[in-house]
Amino acid sequence: MNLYAKLMERNVARRPVRVGLIGAGKFGAMYLHQVLRTPGIHLVGIADLSPARAIENLKRVGWTEERYAAASLDDALKHGTTFLTDDWESLIGCDAIDVVAECTGNPVAAVEHCLAAFAAGKPVINVTVEADAFCGPILAHKAKQAGVIYSLAYGDQPALACDLVDWARACGFPVVAAGRGHKWLPQYRESTPETVWDHWGLTAEQAARGGMNPKMFNAFLDGSKPAIESAAIANATGLAAPSQGLAFPPGSVDDIPTLMRPRAEGGVLEAKGQVEVVSCLTAEGQPIPNDIRKGVWVCFEGDSDYIRNCFEEYKVVTDPSGRYMSSYKKWHLIGLELGISVASVALRGEPTGAAICFNADVAATAKRDLAPGDVLDGEGGYTVFGKLMPAETSLAQGYLPLGLAHQVRLVRPVAKDACITWSDVAIDETLPAVRLRREQEALYAPTMSRHA
């Protein structure tokens, strides 16, 4: 890898990569801290619905007022400073910007931002993986049509898992499974923003002191975020989604090769070539030492005697048969690592993961019995959680993707644990995100029907 050398070349030539950032929340603020110490990068503009909140985050991560005091984008370009605005359209429309980073966390808004950037000839790094989970394949398709790059964000687990899968395949290893870790017990599925901190191990006061958003953290806890990120991994690598959803088998990093085998060989997989999530808790809720909760992994196969002999000679951890091995990255640093995507997209013309197929989907699923008139509140809320499933199943049943289950009113009752369908809700079909999802369904449905 020589991204740093390429950044230094741009720095010496005084020709920095010019970046526009949409959304200066948690993820964006982490990148804002790192961009101060990254050569060859100029953050030209930041667009946020609340410039005052963005300023608070800028100060918190070490920015001086002089750095974000530009009076306009032109002023920022002239003096090497940063312009802060609430007008994302002007940021995307700035000809001088090389890369747009979408960091809002709002899937419906993210789709609109991505499409506008493509129309303006701008590559996009989409941090809002919730949008990628329900329309990443069509976003990648639209970017290709526009002659630009669409990319997952390095630092988030999907891009890191894609990196491991690419490494294994480039080495010549057949990939058996890939995924991330998680803290999981089945009862977490029913968690709401009111109960999240009890499960997380914090008091409400501690969480408030740290500025932690209970709905966002609950989306991790109730399984929605693992499903979303697993869908992104599946669609970017060509791996399959389990037919019955994620199993969340408990295990340590050393257990991965044993767990991630086909069931016929003692593992948890329906078949080779799937995504899965490993829990850091036993079935009884006890912590497992040396867990992979904050990281990602890939399991691959030694499909020849020679490779299996190498595994043995180099004393690597395998399953009991010596056939399966894993590699992993135990930690992910979220926005602190986003610069890898910026450099890769701008300097190499390569995404750090992007959908190549529509293998997996995340269906909005009822947390409790829901009645007509109830308003769905999206991932991490009180009404729904996300269930990973094969995209073919989701399309055949007409399931509503989790990313569109925000402020949508039910018109029919839905029983607890049932997946919600398009016909169960009143939804604005004119929204760009809804139209794009419908276009994706139309694009892939004929292919899926041929395979049925």
Disulfide bonds with the S-S distance in Angstrom:
none
